[in-house]
Amino acid sequence: MALSSGNVSRRFLLLLAQENLEFRLPELKSLFSLCGGQLKCEENFDEKSPFWILHIPSEQMAKGIMKRTVCAKSIFELWGQGRTHEELYNSLKNYPADRMIPFLQSGSTYQINVYAFNKTLTHKERIQKIDNLEFLPFQGTVNLKNPEHVFWLLEDYGTDPNNAPEKPFSVYFGRWLADGRRGLINVYSVKKRHFIGNTSMDAGLSFLMANHAKAGANDLVFDPFVGTGSLLVACAHFGAYVCGTDIDYNIIHGRGKASRKNQKWRGPDENIRANLRQYGLEEFYVDVLVSDASKNIWRRGKLFNAIITDPPYGIRESTRKTGSQKEILKPTEEYIESHVPVSMSYHLSDIFIDLLNLAAENLVMNGRLVYWLPVYKLEIRIDMPILLMQSIVHMRATIHSVTSTSVG
């Protein structure tokens, strides 16, 4: 599938992590949009490959994207490529000298690394591959500890770990520019989180959703099914102010049974605010409220830059809303404060209709609604739900259609 070939002359090589494959393209599209650009790939673009060749207007934009992505490992200014090493060498010889010389001058230091995807190379093989690049006019000095410029020879041996070919399918050479933010997955790991629940969102997926939502500095982000606030933490990391609601009183106030092993009850400071404080993000905490997502508590108006949420599906967490099919007597005044409303089942179809109506009423123009949608993959097993992220990209058109439907 080709996205766009474009006429941009500068080409960059993106090395991606081989996980969450279906979310990599939407994340990068969102980040390019956030940086004021548009994702443009080669015509032979393979979405499942760990190597993508991109056309990017500037090195600055490339680095800006890497400051947020959790799908990509590294990005390189691509100097040459080929299906064989011979093709690579010819490609390098044709690379414009004026772009190459500034990084090869005498007095500079450099390092060349070798990376093979889906194959382990011996030290001797790596050294030989580096020696074969001796035709490049390097004038500087090799420095393996702290080089000014780092270059990589990258080889692609396919994605089948049980059937790696003898020779690579593709070979690339380029100048390293920046690494992605995959380190955030470990830093914000739920295993180290102060306050967690049974369904706390994985850190990597939380940052993916925050990038899909384009959450940024001074935005206001809302989660109507906030739970333990994993999505709020990810958005706050990028400078967004965060708030949320949940129907579960115990979750909002950090009370009740603990989700951790060998801990029966939650501690006195286990709550969403404490999670943001743990990462130095408390300044971005607005508030969280006990509220029923089926009943919009916000005044009509453009309040939120993004609505980002992981609704319950009735699998590990029940789907509930206030109300009953039976007639219920209203509590007397003396019991109003301690009254707990009766709850009833909250069907998935109603959840998503309410989400869209909330977005139509309270998202700013071009804001984004990002949520998880359960689907059934028939080719795997009909009773196995696979969660796919649904990102509403063109919020303008979606808001109009939802608003007209809800009014009608």
C-alpha positions in Angstrom: 0.0 0.0 0.0 1.5 3.3 -1.0 0.5 6.4 1.0 2.3 9.0 -1.0 5.6 9.2 -2.9 5.8 13.0 -3.0 8.5 15.1 -4.5 10.3 15.9 -1.2 14.0 15.3 -1.8 15.1 14.6 1.7 14.5 11.0 2.7 14.7 9.5 6.2 14.7 5.9 7.4 12.4 5.1 10.4 13.2 2.0 12.5 10.0 0.8 14.3 9.4 -1.6 17.1 7.6 -4.7 16.0 4.6 -4.5 18.4 1.2 -2.9 18.2 1.6 -2.9 14.4 -1.9 -1.7 13.7 -1.4 1.4 15.8 1.9 2.6 14.3 0.5 4.3 11.2 -2.2 6.2 13.0 0.3 7.4 15.7 2.7 8.7 13.1 0.0 10.4 11.1 -1.2 12.2 14.2 2.4 13.3 15.1 3.1 14.6 11.6 -0.1 16.6 11.8 0.9 17.9 15.2 4.2 19.0 13.8 2.6 20.7 10.9 3.4 18.1 8.3 2.0 15.2 6.4 3.2 11.6 6.4 4.6 10.7 3.0 6.1 7.2 2.4 7.8 5.5 -0.5 5.6 3.7 -3.1 6.8 0.3 -1.9 5.7 1.1 1.6 5.1 -2.1 3.7 3.1 -1.2 6.9 4.2 -4.4 8.7 7.9 -3.8 8.0 10.2 -2.4 10.8 11.8 -0.1 8.2 9.9 2.8 6.7 11.4 5.3 4.2 9.7 8.7 4.8 9.9 12.0 3.0 10.2 14.8 5.6 10.7 18.5 4.8 13.3 19.1 7.5 15.5 17.4 10.1 13.9 19.5 12.7 10.5 18.0 12.0 11.9 14.5 12.0 13.4 15.2 15.5 10.1 16.7 16.7 8.2 13.5 15.8 10.8 11.4 17.7 10.3 13.4 20.8 6.8 11.9 21.2 6.6 8.6 19.4 6.5 5.3 21.4 6.2 3.2 18.2 9.5 4.1 16.6 13.0 3.3 17.9 15.2 5.6 15.8 15.3 7.8 12.7 18.2 8.3 10.3 19.0 10.6 7.4 19.0 8.1 4.6 22.2 8.2 2.5 21.7 5.0 0.6 19.7 1.8 0.1 19.6 -1.3 -2.0 18.4 -4.9 -2.2 22.1 -6.0 -2.0 25.3 -4.4 -0.6 26.4 -3.7 -4.1 23.3 -1.7 -4.8 23.8 0.1 -1.5 27.4 1.1 -2.4 26.3 2.5 -5.8 23.5 4.4 -4.0 26.0 5.9 -1.6 28.3 6.9 -4.4 25.4 8.9 -6.0 24.4 10.6 -2.7 25.0 14.4 -3.0 28.5 15.3 -1.8 27.4 18.6 -0.3 25.1 16.8 2.1 27.7 14.2 3.0 30.9 16.3 3.4 29.8 18.4 6.5 29.8 15.2 8.6 33.0 13.6 7.2 35.4 16.5 7.7 38.8 16.2 9.5 38.7 17.2 13.1 35.3 15.6 13.6 34.7 12.2 15.3 32.4 9.5 14.2 31.2 5.9 14.8 29.7 3.3 12.5 27.3 0.7 13.9 25.7 -2.4 12.3 22.1 -3.5 13.0 20.6 -6.7 11.5 16.8 -7.2 12.0 15.8 -10.8 12.5 19.4 -12.1 12.4 22.4 -12.3 14.8 25.7 -11.3 13.3 29.1 -12.2 14.7 31.6 -9.5 15.7 33.8 -10.5 12.8 30.9 -10.1 10.3 30.1 -6.7 11.7 33.7 -5.5 11.3 33.8 -6.8 7.8 30.7 -4.9 6.8 32.1 -1.7 8.3 35.4 -2.3 6.4 33.5 -2.6 3.2 32.4 1.1 3.6 36.0 2.3 3.4 35.3 4.0 0.0 33.3 6.7 1.9 35.5 9.8 2.3 35.6 9.9 6.1 38.3 12.4 7.1 37.6 12.4 10.9 38.6 10.2 13.7 36.8 7.1 15.0 35.4 7.6 18.5 33.5 4.7 20.0 32.6 6.5 23.3 31.4 10.0 22.5 31.3 10.6 18.7 30.0 13.7 17.1 28.3 11.8 14.3 26.9 8.3 14.4 26.2 6.2 11.3 24.3 3.0 10.9 24.4 0.2 8.4 21.0 -1.6 8.8 20.0 -4.9 7.2 16.5 -6.3 6.9 16.2 -10.1 7.0 12.4 -10.2 7.0 9.9 -10.7 9.8 9.8 -14.5 9.9 12.0 -15.6 12.8 12.0 -19.2 11.7 12.9 -18.6 8.1 15.6 -15.9 8.0 17.3 -15.7 4.6 21.1 -16.0 4.1 21.2 -12.5 2.6 19.2 -9.5 3.6 16.1 -8.4 1.6 17.2 -4.7 2.0 20.2 -2.8 3.2 20.3 0.8 4.4 23.0 3.3 5.4 22.3 6.6 7.1 23.2 9.2 9.7 21.5 8.8 13.1 19.3 11.7 14.1 17.3 10.8 17.2 15.7 8.0 19.2 12.0 7.7 20.0 10.5 7.8 23.5 10.1 4.1 24.1 11.9 4.6 27.4 8.6 6.1 28.7 7.1 2.6 28.7 9.4 1.5 31.4 9.5 4.8 33.4 5.6 4.9 33.5 5.2 1.1 33.9 2.0 0.2 35.7 4.1 -2.3 37.8 5.7 0.8 39.5 2.5 2.9 39.7 1.3 4.1 43.1 -2.4 3.6 42.4 -3.6 0.8 40.1 -6.8 -1.2 39.4 -7.7 -4.4 37.7 -7.9 -2.7 34.3 -5.3 0.0 34.5 -4.1 0.8 31.0 -0.6 -0.3 29.9 1.8 2.6 29.8 2.7 2.0 26.1 -0.9 2.0 25.0 -1.6 5.0 27.1 1.1 7.0 25.3 -0.2 5.8 22.0 -3.6 7.1 22.8 -2.2 10.4 24.0 -0.4 10.8 20.7 -3.5 9.8 18.7 -5.3 12.6 20.6 -2.5 15.0 19.9 -2.5 16.0 23.6 -0.2 18.9 24.1 0.8 21.8 26.3 -2.1 23.7 27.8 -4.7 21.4 26.3 -7.6 20.3 28.4 -8.2 16.5 28.2 -11.2 14.7 29.7 -11.7 10.9 30.4 -15.3 10.0 31.1 -14.3 6.5 32.3 -11.2 7.6 34.2 -10.6 4.5 36.3 -7.2 4.8 37.9 -6.1 7.6 35.5 -3.5 5.9 33.3 -4.6 7.9 30.3 -4.5 11.2 32.3 -1.0 10.5 33.3 0.1 10.0 29.7 -1.6 13.2 28.5 -0.2 15.2 31.5 3.3 14.1 30.5 2.9 16.1 27.3 1.8 19.2 29.2 -2.0 18.8 29.0 -4.3 19.6 31.9 -6.4 16.6 32.8 -9.7 15.7 34.4 -12.1 12.8 34.5 -15.2 11.1 35.9 -16.2 7.6 36.9 -19.3 6.1 38.3 -17.3 4.1 40.9 -17.1 6.1 44.1 -14.3 3.8 45.5 -12.1 4.3 42.5 -12.4 8.1 42.5 -11.7 8.3 46.2 -9.1 5.6 46.3 -11.0 3.3 48.7 -12.0 -0.3 48.9 -10.0 -3.5 48.1 -6.6 -3.2 46.6 -5.6 -4.8 43.3 -2.1 -5.6 44.3 -1.1 -9.1 45.6 -0.6 -9.3 49.3 -2.5 -6.1 49.9 -6.1 -6.3 51.1 -7.1 -2.6 51.2 -6.0 0.5 49.5 -3.8 2.9 51.4 -4.7 6.4 52.5 -3.0 8.1 49.6 -3.8 5.8 46.7 -5.7 7.9 44.2 -5.4 9.5 40.8 -3.8 12.7 42.1 -1.1 10.7 43.8 -0.3 9.0 40.5 0.4 12.4 38.8 2.3 13.5 41.9 4.5 10.4 41.5 5.7 11.6 38.1 6.0 15.3 39.0 2.8 16.1 37.1 0.5 17.2 39.8 0.3 20.8 38.4 -1.6 19.4 35.4 -4.3 17.7 37.6 -7.6 19.6 37.4 -10.0 17.2 39.2 -11.9 13.9 39.1 -15.6 13.5 39.9 -18.0 10.7 40.7 -20.4 10.9 37.8 -22.5 8.8 35.4 -21.1 8.9 31.8 -24.6 8.4 30.5 -25.7 11.8 31.8 -23.6 14.7 30.6 -22.8 17.0 33.5 -21.0 19.6 31.4 -22.6 22.7 30.1 -23.0 22.9 26.3 -19.9 24.5 24.8 -16.4 23.8 23.4 -14.5 22.7 26.6 -12.1 19.9 25.8 -9.3 19.7 23.3 -9.5 15.9 23.5 -11.7 13.2 25.0 -9.7 10.0 25.6 -11.1 7.0 27.2 -11.2 3.2 27.7 -14.9 2.4 28.3 -15.8 -0.8 30.3 -17.0 -3.8 28.3 -18.5 -5.9 31.0 -15.6 -8.4 30.9 -13.3 -7.5 33.7 -15.3 -4.4 34.7 -19.1 -4.2 34.7 -20.9 -1.6 32.6 -23.2 0.4 34.8 -25.2 3.6 34.7 -27.6 5.1 37.2 -31.3 4.2 36.9 -33.7 1.3 37.0 -36.5 -0.3 35.0 -38.6 -0.2 38.2 -40.2 2.8 39.8 -38.0 4.1 42.6 -39.1 6.4 45.4 -36.9 9.5 45.9 -35.0 9.5 49.2 -36.1 11.9 51.9 -34.0 15.0 52.5 -32.2 13.5 55.6 -30.8 10.6 53.5 -29.8 12.6 50.3 -26.1 12.9 51.2 -25.6 9.2 51.9 -27.9 8.0 49.2 -26.3 5.7 46.6 -28.4 5.6 43.3 -29.6 2.3 42.0 -27.6 1.2 38.9 -28.5 -0.8 35.8 -26.7 -2.3 32.9 -25.1 0.1 30.4 -25.0 -1.4 26.9 -22.0 -1.0 24.7 -24.1 0.6 21.9 -25.4 3.2 24.4 -21.9 3.9 25.7 -20.6 4.8 22.2 -23.7 6.9 21.3 -23.2 8.8 24.6 -19.5 9.2 23.8 -20.2 10.7 20.4 -22.8 13.0 21.7 -20.4 14.2 24.4 -17.8 14.8 21.7 -20.4 16.7 19.6 -21.3 19.0 22.5 -18.0 19.5 24.3 -15.1 19.1 22.0 -13.4 22.1 20.5 -13.4 22.3 16.7 -10.8 19.8 15.3 -10.5 18.3 18.7 -10.2 14.5 18.9 -12.1 11.7 20.5 -10.0 8.6 21.0 -11.4 5.4 22.5 -11.1 1.7 22.6 -13.6 -0.3 20.6 -14.1 -4.1 21.1 -14.5 -6.1 17.9 -14.6 -9.8 17.1 -12.0 -11.3 14.9 -13.8 -14.2 13.2 -10.6 -15.7 11.8 -9.2 -16.2 15.3 -12.1 -17.3 17.4 -15.6 -15.8 17.5 -15.7 -15.5 21.3 -12.3 -13.8 21.6 -12.6 -9.9 21.8 -9.6 -8.1 20.2 -9.5 -4.4 21.3 -8.8 -2.0 18.5 -8.3 1.7 19.0 -10.8 3.9 17.1 -9.5 7.4 16.5 -11.8 10.0 15.1 -9.5 12.1 13.0 -11.7 14.5 11.2 -13.7 15.7 14.2 -15.4 18.5 12.3 -17.4 16.3 10.1 -18.1 13.8 12.8 -19.4 16.4 15.2 -21.8 17.7 12.6 -23.3 14.3 11.8 -23.6 13.3 15.4 -25.2 16.6 16.4 -27.8 16.5 13.6 -28.7 12.9 14.6 -29.0 13.7 18.3 -31.2 16.7 17.6 -33.3 14.9 15.1 
